[in-house]
Amino acid sequence: MRNPSKRYFEIHGAALLLAAIIVGAVYGAAQYRVVNLGGGVSILLLIGFLLTAGGLVLLLKRLIDRVSRDMDEVIETVERIGRGELSCSLPPRGKGGMHRLCTAINQMAVDLQTATAPRERLRQEIDDRRAVESALADSRRLWKKTFNAVPDLIAILDDQHRILKMNAAMADTLGVTAKTWEGKACFTCMHHGEAPREVCPHSRMLSSGEVHTNEYFEPNLGRWLQVRVSPLRDAAGVIMGGVHVARDIHTHKELEAELAQRNAELERSVNALEAANQRIVEQQKQLIKEERLNALLQMAGATAHEMNQPLMALLGNIELLQHASSPPERKATHIRRISEAGSRLAEIVRKIQTLRHDEVRPYPGGLMIVDLHQTDTDNEDRRTG
């Protein structure tokens, strides 16, 4: 959009230029005769007039352009000041009205800046306060969402056990609305009682100033709860209340009880197994003892059976050899038989020493004795094989 002051100067400049042209044309027509009659002086005067008129027109145009530029700058500066840019200013121009105008506009900007400084500070303070209030509102909304999103039962209590706030989980568990119970005693809400319990962790926290935790079964809810109360202090460090957090540990307690029962059953089973194992060990010991005795009896029976005949032959020939009246041939026979009996006994001892199996065979009287000959045959078969 063009500046109206500039438009004004352009119109007036064009009008002056047109007037100069008309004047020049009229003057030229008036002097036509003189030109035709050959008046040289008149021609020179006409040329001088035209040049002078043209110079005046150019000078006037430059003046108009300069004034127009100055006015544009003045108007632009005023508009900037009007938009609140109070730090802008105009350089002084000339010594006339334009100089006074520029000085007045600069002074107006300074005065406005001085006058609006408190207002700007106030506006800035208001903006800052609004920003702080908006941040606080956002923080409150976030805190409320977080407070209600926690699944534990949370309540903020004062030093008189009164409920200041409770989250949605606690309100839903108790079947109440948070607003209904605000300002009422927590023991009335939680336990339907008239006074705090002896094991109340909030009372202990108020007395000691430290965090207290307690686990108990709440009949009102039919659940096991783990309650933890932390102190809330003011700027001076004085306790003004506490944060009451109750966690549902009923499932955990049921699992603990089931685990304890299973541990007891397992312990009883282990004790029964240990007793049974002890009995088995004792029976094994007794069985081993009986088997050893049986093996000894079988070996003793086999030894007595095998050694009885050569031993009787040995003793009999020794007794016959002791008779002095026996002829030498007889004595030689006895000595040979004694030697054979001794060899037989030695063979039996060797078989016993090389015994590797407990194969038995029946013996008169319903007994079983070790079969020394069968063992010897088996050993021979293994050696030949």
Secondary structure, DSSP 8 states (H G I E B T S, - for coil): ---HHHHHHHHHHHHHHHHHHHHHHHHHHHTHHHHHTT-HHHHHHHHHHHHHHHHHHHHHHHHHHHHHHHHHHHHHHHHHHHTT-TT------SSSHHHHHHHHHHHHHHHHHHHHHHHHHHHHHHHHHHHHHHHHHHHHHHHHHHHHH-SSEEEEEETTSBEEEE-HHHHHHHTS-HHHHTTSBHHHHHH--SS--TT-HHHHHHHHSS-EEEEEEETTTTEEEEEEEEEEE-TTS-EEEEEEEEEE-HHHHHHHHHHHHHHHHHHHHHHHHHHHHHHHHHHHHHHHHHHHHHHHHHHHHHHHHHHHHHHHHHHHHHHHHT-TTS-HHHHHHHHHHHHHHHHHHHHHHHHHHT-----EEEETTTEEEE-HHHHHHHHHHHHH-
